[in-house]
Amino acid sequence: MKLKILFLLLLTNLCYIARSQNDTEQNQIDTSLAKKITVSGFCLCQTTLKDLQTLCKDLKQIEVEEMDLSKNCFSQDSRYVNGKGYYSVKYPGLIFQKDQDEDFISKIRLTKDFNGKLPNGTPINLKYLLLKDVIKIYPELSSKWGSRDCSDYWSFSNDTVAFFVKIDKTKKPQFPIDEGYYLNKTIEGIDILMSCYSIFNKSDEFVLFPAN
């Protein structure tokens, strides 16, 4: 009887270890991707709200202006909680936004107070960063002028980072875009963002009986 109980305990422990290892592997991010979504030491989809609460005793929830989706927009971005973020004076210039379903941070807004390095290692002071400076850093964004009808900003983005320039509504005509005029305008904000779901659920294929 004792041997049977010991066997069951051992089997339970082995199952727990296997499950823990599987969870750890599932939550690992490829190194090259991690570099693209890490700023000031915080990696998206690895940092959690609980981590921030442990690091920052003054962490508080604040309102966030969604530059790509203003209050007039009907749609929302499913990758994060829209319009709300977390801020601490310990990390000036950073606003953390949580994934809609998990505890992970899936978006970081860089504000005018940010003075540090972009994910690619380029040092910037956002108070003085111009659009033409961004184009020098990311030349591939020079042709990516984008804006939703409900947004007040031009956006220049790739799959993980977006830069925003305020649209001058007094400038007529709006089109064709006077690129030379906006190239000398300051960047109002930067979003570093990632879909945590896309990382941890690489396939939507349904398997009734997994191999393991």
Beta strands, then each sheet from edge to edge (+ up, - down):
strand 1: 38-39
strand 2: 42-43
strand 3: 60-63
strand 4: 84-87
strand 5: 94-98
strand 6: 105-110
strand 7: 115-117
strand 8: 123-125
strand 9: 153-157
strand 10: 161-166
strand 11: 189-193
sheet 1: 1+ 2-
sheet 2: 3+ 4-
sheet 3: 5+ 6- 11+ 10- 9+
sheet 4: 7+ 8-
end
